[in-house]
Amino acid sequence: MQNNYKIGDVAELLGVTVRTIRYYEEEGLVEPLRSEGGTRFYAERHIARLRAILHLAANGFSLEVIRLIAAAREGSRSGDEGSGRVIARLDGLVAELGSRIAELEELRDEVLRARGWVRKCRGCTNRPTSTGCPGCPVRKHVNDVELLGLIWDQQD
Protein backbone atom coordinates (compact mmCIF):
# COMPACT_ATOMS: atom_id res chain seq x y z
CA MET A 1 0.00 0.00 0.00
CA GLN A 2 1.16 3.47 -0.89
CA ASN A 3 2.03 6.00 1.83
CA ASN A 4 -0.35 8.88 2.36
CA TYR A 5 0.88 12.11 3.90
CA LYS A 6 -0.93 14.85 5.76
CA ILE A 7 -0.81 18.36 4.35
CA GLY A 8 1.70 19.64 6.94
CA ASP A 9 4.09 16.82 6.10
CA VAL A 10 3.77 17.56 2.38
CA ALA A 11 4.36 21.28 2.97
CA GLU A 12 7.51 20.52 4.94
CA LEU A 13 8.71 18.00 2.36
CA LEU A 14 8.24 20.50 -0.48
CA GLY A 15 9.47 23.55 1.46
CA VAL A 16 6.23 25.51 1.06
CA THR A 17 3.42 26.60 3.33
CA VAL A 18 0.23 24.67 3.94
CA ARG A 19 -1.56 27.67 2.44
CA THR A 20 0.36 27.22 -0.83
CA ILE A 21 -0.83 23.63 -1.13
CA ARG A 22 -4.40 24.64 -0.31
CA TYR A 23 -4.20 27.37 -2.94
CA TYR A 24 -3.29 24.88 -5.66
CA GLU A 25 -6.12 22.68 -4.44
CA GLU A 26 -8.55 25.62 -4.61
CA GLU A 27 -7.34 26.29 -8.15
CA GLY A 28 -8.20 22.71 -9.11
CA LEU A 29 -4.62 21.66 -9.79
CA VAL A 30 -4.44 18.96 -7.14
CA GLU A 31 -7.20 16.95 -5.52
CA PRO A 32 -6.06 15.17 -2.36
CA LEU A 33 -7.68 12.14 -0.85
CA ARG A 34 -9.98 12.84 2.10
CA SER A 35 -10.72 10.88 5.23
CA GLU A 36 -14.32 10.57 6.42
CA GLY A 37 -13.54 13.43 8.79
CA GLY A 38 -12.26 15.63 5.94
CA THR A 39 -8.53 15.34 6.63
CA ARG A 40 -6.47 15.78 3.47
CA PHE A 41 -4.12 12.97 2.52
CA TYR A 42 -1.58 13.15 -0.27
CA ALA A 43 -0.20 10.15 -2.10
CA GLU A 44 3.13 10.10 -3.94
CA ARG A 45 1.30 11.02 -7.17
CA HIS A 46 -0.04 14.20 -5.52
CA ILE A 47 3.42 15.11 -4.27
CA ALA A 48 4.90 14.58 -7.75
CA ARG A 49 2.17 16.79 -9.23
CA LEU A 50 2.80 19.51 -6.64
CA ARG A 51 6.55 19.37 -7.33
CA ALA A 52 5.89 19.92 -11.04
CA ILE A 53 3.51 22.81 -10.31
CA LEU A 54 5.98 24.44 -7.93
CA HIS A 55 8.83 23.99 -10.40
CA LEU A 56 6.93 25.72 -13.20
CA ALA A 57 5.66 28.47 -10.88
CA ALA A 58 9.17 29.09 -9.52
CA ASN A 59 10.36 29.52 -13.09
CA GLY A 60 7.82 32.22 -13.83
CA PHE A 61 5.04 30.30 -15.52
CA SER A 62 1.57 31.62 -14.83
CA LEU A 63 -1.14 29.64 -13.13
CA GLU A 64 -3.05 29.67 -16.41
CA VAL A 65 -0.17 28.05 -18.30
CA ILE A 66 0.21 25.46 -15.55
CA ARG A 67 -3.52 24.79 -15.65
CA LEU A 68 -3.45 24.32 -19.43
CA ILE A 69 -0.63 21.81 -19.18
CA ALA A 70 -2.34 19.94 -16.36
CA ALA A 71 -5.57 19.68 -18.36
CA ALA A 72 -4.02 18.94 -21.75
CA ARG A 73 -5.07 15.29 -21.82
CA GLU A 74 -8.58 15.84 -20.48
CA GLY A 75 -11.28 14.73 -22.87
CA SER A 76 -8.89 12.90 -25.16
CA ARG A 77 -10.35 9.76 -26.71
CA SER A 78 -7.00 8.10 -27.31
CA GLY A 79 -3.40 8.21 -26.27
CA ASP A 80 -2.58 9.61 -29.68
CA GLU A 81 -4.99 12.50 -29.26
CA GLY A 82 -3.85 13.15 -25.69
CA SER A 83 -0.23 13.02 -26.73
CA GLY A 84 -0.86 15.55 -29.49
CA ARG A 85 -2.48 17.93 -27.03
CA VAL A 86 0.32 17.58 -24.49
CA ILE A 87 3.00 18.03 -27.14
CA ALA A 88 1.29 21.21 -28.37
CA ARG A 89 1.33 22.63 -24.82
CA LEU A 90 4.94 21.59 -24.29
CA ASP A 91 5.91 23.15 -27.62
CA GLY A 92 4.38 26.38 -26.32
CA LEU A 93 6.57 26.10 -23.21
CA VAL A 94 9.66 25.52 -25.32
CA ALA A 95 8.87 28.63 -27.39
CA GLU A 96 8.29 30.72 -24.26
CA LEU A 97 11.52 29.45 -22.73
CA GLY A 98 13.37 30.32 -25.94
CA SER A 99 12.09 33.88 -25.66
CA ARG A 100 13.05 34.11 -22.02
CA ILE A 101 16.51 32.70 -22.71
CA ALA A 102 17.07 35.32 -25.42
CA GLU A 103 15.93 38.07 -23.04
CA LEU A 104 18.18 36.75 -20.28
CA GLU A 105 21.14 36.55 -22.66
CA GLU A 106 20.57 40.19 -23.63
CA LEU A 107 20.38 41.14 -19.95
CA ARG A 108 23.58 39.19 -19.21
CA ASP A 109 25.34 41.08 -22.00
CA GLU A 110 24.11 44.38 -20.57
CA VAL A 111 25.28 43.41 -17.08
CA LEU A 112 28.69 42.52 -18.50
CA ARG A 113 28.90 45.87 -20.33
CA ALA A 114 27.94 47.69 -17.13
CA ARG A 115 30.53 45.72 -15.17
CA GLY A 116 33.16 46.58 -17.77
CA TRP A 117 32.49 50.29 -17.42
CA VAL A 118 32.31 50.18 -13.61
CA ARG A 119 35.67 48.38 -13.56
CA LYS A 120 37.19 51.56 -14.96
CA CYS A 121 36.61 53.05 -11.50
CA ARG A 122 38.96 50.55 -9.85
CA GLY A 123 41.79 52.50 -8.27
CA CYS A 124 39.99 55.82 -8.65
CA THR A 125 40.34 58.04 -5.60
CA ASN A 126 37.60 60.51 -6.55
CA ARG A 127 34.26 60.53 -4.78
CA PRO A 128 31.88 58.31 -6.85
CA THR A 129 29.37 61.01 -7.73
CA SER A 130 28.83 63.28 -10.70
CA THR A 131 30.23 66.23 -8.79
CA GLY A 132 33.07 64.26 -7.17
CA CYS A 133 34.24 62.88 -10.51
CA PRO A 134 32.90 65.07 -13.33
CA GLY A 135 35.07 63.36 -15.95
CA CYS A 136 34.00 59.86 -14.94
CA PRO A 137 34.12 57.46 -17.91
CA VAL A 138 31.17 55.52 -16.52
CA ARG A 139 28.95 58.58 -16.32
CA LYS A 140 29.56 59.22 -20.00
CA HIS A 141 27.96 55.84 -20.84
CA VAL A 142 24.89 55.99 -18.59
CA ASN A 143 22.69 56.43 -21.65
CA ASP A 144 24.45 53.64 -23.58
CA VAL A 145 24.02 50.93 -20.97
CA GLU A 146 20.59 51.02 -19.32
CA LEU A 147 21.74 49.32 -16.12
CA LEU A 148 24.20 52.14 -15.47
CA GLY A 149 21.19 54.43 -15.00
CA LEU A 150 20.37 52.44 -11.89
CA ILE A 151 23.93 52.25 -10.58
CA TRP A 152 25.07 55.82 -11.17
CA ASP A 153 23.80 58.84 -9.29
CA GLN A 154 21.24 61.09 -10.89
CA GLN A 155 22.94 64.44 -10.35
CA ASP A 156 23.61 66.58 -13.40
ZARO-252617 format. One line per 2 residues: number of its first residue (from 1); their letters; for each residue x, z negated, y of C-alpha. Coordinates in nm, 3 decimals. Each point is the difference from the previous one (the first is absolute). Last residue first. Layout:
residues N
NUM = A = X:Z:Y  ... .
END
This chain:
residues 156
156 = DQ = 2.361:1.340:6.658  -0.067:-0.305:-0.214 .
154 = QD = -0.170:0.054:-0.335  0.256:-0.160:-0.225 .
152 = WI = 0.127:0.188:-0.302  -0.114:-0.059:-0.357 .
150 = LG = -0.356:0.131:0.019  0.082:0.311:0.199 .
148 = LL = 0.301:0.047:-0.229  -0.246:0.065:-0.282 .
146 = EV = -0.115:0.320:0.170  0.343:0.165:-0.009 .
144 = DN = 0.043:0.261:0.271  -0.176:-0.193:0.279 .
142 = VH = 0.220:-0.306:-0.044  0.307:0.225:-0.015 .
140 = KR = 0.160:-0.084:0.338  -0.061:-0.368:-0.064 .
138 = VP = 0.222:0.020:-0.306  0.295:0.139:0.194 .
136 = CG = -0.012:-0.297:0.240  0.107:0.101:0.350 .
134 = PC = -0.217:-0.262:0.171  0.134:-0.282:-0.219 .
132 = GT = -0.117:-0.334:0.138  -0.284:0.162:0.197 .
130 = ST = -0.140:0.191:-0.295  0.054:-0.297:-0.227 .
128 = PR = 0.251:-0.088:-0.270  0.238:-0.207:0.222 .
126 = NT = 0.334:0.177:-0.002  0.274:-0.095:-0.247 .
124 = CG = -0.035:0.305:-0.222  0.180:-0.038:-0.332 .
122 = RC = -0.283:0.158:-0.195  -0.235:0.165:0.250 .
120 = KR = 0.058:0.346:-0.149  -0.152:-0.140:-0.318 .
118 = VW = -0.336:0.005:0.180  0.018:0.381:0.011 .
116 = GR = 0.067:0.035:-0.371  -0.263:-0.260:-0.086 .
114 = AR = -0.259:0.196:0.197  0.096:0.320:-0.182 .
112 = LV = -0.021:-0.183:-0.335  -0.341:-0.142:0.089 .
110 = ED = -0.117:0.349:0.097  0.123:0.143:-0.330 .
108 = RL = -0.176:-0.279:-0.189  -0.320:0.074:0.195 .
106 = EE = 0.019:0.368:-0.095  0.057:-0.097:-0.364 .
104 = LE = -0.296:-0.238:0.020  -0.225:0.276:0.132 .
102 = AI = 0.114:0.238:-0.275  -0.056:-0.271:-0.262 .
100 = RS = -0.346:-0.069:0.141  -0.096:0.364:-0.023 .
98 = GL = 0.128:0.028:-0.356  -0.185:-0.321:-0.087 .
96 = EA = -0.323:0.153:0.127  0.058:0.313:-0.209 .
94 = VL = 0.079:-0.207:-0.311  -0.309:-0.211:0.058 .
92 = GD = -0.219:0.311:0.028  0.153:0.130:-0.323 .
90 = LR = -0.097:-0.333:-0.156  -0.361:0.053:0.104 .
88 = AI = -0.004:0.355:-0.142  0.171:-0.123:-0.318 .
86 = VR = -0.268:-0.265:-0.045  -0.280:0.254:0.035 .
84 = GS = 0.162:0.246:-0.238  0.063:-0.276:-0.253 .
82 = GE = -0.362:-0.104:0.013  -0.114:0.357:-0.065 .
80 = DG = 0.241:0.042:-0.289  -0.082:-0.341:-0.140 .
78 = SR = -0.360:0.104:-0.011  -0.335:-0.060:0.166 .
76 = SG = 0.146:-0.155:0.314  -0.239:-0.229:0.183 .
74 = ER = 0.270:-0.239:0.111  0.351:0.134:-0.055 .
72 = AA = 0.105:-0.007:0.365  -0.155:-0.339:0.074 .
70 = AI = 0.323:-0.200:0.026  0.171:0.282:0.187 .
68 = LR = -0.282:0.025:0.251  -0.007:-0.378:0.047 .
66 = IV = 0.373:-0.010:0.067  -0.038:0.275:0.259 .
64 = EL = -0.288:-0.189:0.162  0.191:-0.328:-0.003 .
62 = SF = 0.271:0.170:0.198  0.347:0.069:-0.132 .
60 = GN = 0.278:-0.169:0.192  0.254:-0.074:-0.270 .
58 = AA = -0.119:-0.357:-0.043  -0.351:0.136:-0.062 .
56 = LH = 0.127:0.232:-0.275  0.190:-0.280:-0.173 .
54 = LI = -0.285:-0.247:0.045  -0.247:0.238:-0.163 .
52 = AR = 0.238:0.073:-0.289  0.066:-0.371:-0.055 .
50 = LR = -0.375:-0.069:0.014  -0.063:0.259:-0.272 .
48 = AI = 0.273:-0.148:-0.221  -0.148:-0.348:0.053 .
46 = HR = -0.346:0.125:-0.091  0.134:0.165:-0.318 .
44 = EA = 0.183:-0.323:-0.092  -0.333:-0.184:0.005 .
42 = YF = -0.138:-0.183:0.300  -0.254:-0.279:-0.018 .
40 = RT = -0.235:-0.095:0.281  -0.206:-0.316:-0.044 .
38 = GG = -0.373:0.069:0.029  -0.128:-0.285:-0.220 .
36 = ES = -0.078:0.237:-0.286  0.360:0.119:0.031 .
34 = RL = 0.074:0.313:0.196  0.230:0.295:-0.070 .
32 = PE = 0.162:0.151:0.303  -0.114:0.316:0.178 .
30 = VL = 0.276:0.162:0.201  -0.018:0.265:0.270 .
28 = GE = -0.358:-0.068:0.105  0.086:-0.096:0.358 .
26 = EE = -0.121:-0.354:-0.067  0.243:-0.017:-0.294 .
24 = YY = 0.283:0.122:0.220  -0.091:-0.272:0.249 .
22 = RI = -0.020:-0.263:-0.273  0.357:0.082:-0.101 .
20 = TR = 0.119:-0.030:0.359  -0.192:-0.327:0.045 .
18 = VT = 0.179:-0.150:-0.300  0.319:0.061:0.193 .
16 = VG = 0.281:0.227:-0.109  0.324:-0.040:-0.196 .
14 = LL = -0.123:0.194:-0.305  0.047:-0.284:-0.250 .
12 = EA = -0.120:-0.258:0.252  -0.315:0.197:0.076 .
10 = VD = -0.059:0.059:-0.372  0.032:-0.372:-0.074 .
8 = GI = -0.239:-0.084:0.282  -0.251:0.259:-0.128 .
6 = KY = -0.012:-0.141:-0.351  0.181:0.186:-0.274 .
4 = NN = -0.123:0.154:-0.323  0.238:0.053:-0.288 .
2 = QM = -0.087:0.272:-0.253  -0.116:-0.089:-0.347 .
END
